[in-house]
Amino acid sequence: MNIRFEGEGPFYAIGVVAEVLRVHPQTLRHYERLGLVKPRRSKGNVRLYSHADLERMEQIQRLVNDLGVNLAGVEVILNLTERMEKLQQEMDQRLAAQREQYETEIARLKGLLQRVTRNY
């Protein structure tokens, strides 16, 4: 089952996601109960998973299966990862704003320098 919301990518029903991830649908419900994933709901209250949800659950599976992390540890890792990504975005925005200020000041100073050198 593949559903689209206006302006958004496709969403998948729990059975499709369970098949893709090779897990039981109850595992996905458990992840939701723990707050590890938050699928959207249809008008009929059917869980609908986005591509981002799929990627997140693949990451959960890697942490659990490949690295032996328990679900409490997974939650901590995912929360820290999200926090780091937000901080990185904030730093990127600050850097871009600072760069713009510097470029504006450089242009102003170049203009002043040109006027001063023309007058001499």
Phi and psi in degrees as a GROMACS rama.xvg file:
@    title "Ramachandran Plot"
@    xaxis  label "Phi"
@    yaxis  label "Psi"
@TYPE xy
-126.374  117.887  ASN-2
-121.48  146.444  ILE-3
-121.445  141.635  ARG-4
-105.106  148.938  PHE-5
-54.4113  126.275  GLU-6
78.1408  6.26977  GLY-7
-127.605  163.538  GLU-8
-72.8928  -174.193  GLY-9
-72.1922  154.545  PRO-10
-123.891  148.368  PHE-11
-123.161  144.14  TYR-12
-73.468  162.017  ALA-13
-59.3276  -36.5352  ILE-14
-64.6079  -40.2212  GLY-15
-65.9944  -45.3009  VAL-16
-64.1258  -43.6066  VAL-17
-59.8325  -40.7008  ALA-18
-66.1896  -44.5579  GLU-19
-61.3424  -43.2382  VAL-20
-84.9281  -7.71644  LEU-21
59.164  47.0341  ARG-22
-130.815  164.89  VAL-23
-76.7184  143.323  HIS-24
-53.2646  -30.4289  PRO-25
-63.0456  -30.9175  GLN-26
-62.5161  -41.9453  THR-27
-67.1009  -38.5763  LEU-28
-63.7816  -38.5118  ARG-29
-63.8539  -44.7564  HIS-30
-57.2728  -40.4702  TYR-31
-66.446  -44.5235  GLU-32
-58.7426  -35.5958  ARG-33
-79.0685  -9.40533  LEU-34
83.1329  13.5462  GLY-35
-75.985  -25.2609  LEU-36
-144.594  146.104  VAL-37
-128.895  83.8022  LYS-38
-68.5571  153.984  PRO-39
-72.7527  168.861  ARG-40
-125.432  141.799  ARG-41
-78.6069  175.436  SER-42
-60.3628  -30.0844  LYS-43
-87.1954  11.1252  GLY-44
69.1849  23.7365  ASN-45
-81.8597  134.51  VAL-46
-66.6627  133.236  ARG-47
-128.184  121.762  LEU-48
-103.895  134.171  TYR-49
-87.7698  173.771  SER-50
-62.0025  -38.8203  HIS-51
-63.0145  -38.2428  ALA-52
-62.3764  -42.3712  ASP-53
-60.2699  -45.5606  LEU-54
-62.5587  -41.1914  GLU-55
-62.5345  -43.6689  ARG-56
-69.4041  -32.1236  MET-57
-63.7042  -39.8256  GLU-58
-64.1844  -41.6063  GLN-59
-59.3835  -46.6215  ILE-60
-60.2944  -42.0874  GLN-61
-63.1125  -44.2474  ARG-62
-62.6855  -42.5245  LEU-63
-73.5533  -52.9313  VAL-64
-78.9602  -42.0798  ASN-65
-86.6592  -35.1511  ASP-66
-108.116  -7.00582  LEU-67
72.2071  22.2654  GLY-68
-78.4097  135.804  VAL-69
-78.5808  169.397  ASN-70
-66.1465  -30.1192  LEU-71
-65.4179  -40.8985  ALA-72
-66.2827  -38.005  GLY-73
-59.4725  -44.3446  VAL-74
-59.7119  -44.6728  GLU-75
-62.2685  -46.4482  VAL-76
-61.5245  -46.2033  ILE-77
-64.4336  -41.6127  LEU-78
-63.8  -43.3666  ASN-79
-65.2909  -39.9135  LEU-80
-62.1338  -44.8902  THR-81
-62.3019  -41.9492  GLU-82
-63.7347  -42.468  ARG-83
-62.8785  -40.7986  MET-84
-64.1813  -41.0649  GLU-85
-64.4739  -43.7648  LYS-86
-62.957  -38.4508  LEU-87
-63.5326  -42.1672  GLN-88
-62.4222  -42.9749  GLN-89
-61.6441  -44.0433  GLU-90
-64.588  -40.4137  MET-91
-61.7297  -41.0688  ASP-92
-66.8141  -43.3133  GLN-93
-62.8254  -42.4735  ARG-94
-62.4546  -43.8399  LEU-95
-62.7711  -41.9972  ALA-96
-65.236  -42.0592  ALA-97
-64.788  -42.3077  GLN-98
-60.6965  -42.3862  ARG-99
-62.2501  -41.9149  GLU-100
-62.8209  -43.3797  GLN-101
-63.1761  -43.2632  TYR-102
-64.2594  -38.2142  GLU-103
-64.1732  -43.718  THR-104
-66.9689  -39.4155  GLU-105
-61.1937  -44.8249  ILE-106
-62.1977  -41.2595  ALA-107
-63.0998  -44.8827  ARG-108
-67.5319  -36.3745  LEU-109
-63.0555  -40.8  LYS-110
-61.9483  -43.6335  GLY-111
-62.129  -43.3469  LEU-112
-62.0511  -42.4444  LEU-113
-62.8034  -41.5125  GLN-114
-66.3572  -40.117  ARG-115
-67.2046  -43.6788  VAL-116
-70.2598  -26.5304  THR-117
-71.3359  -32.5142  ARG-118
-78.041  -11.1745  ASN-119
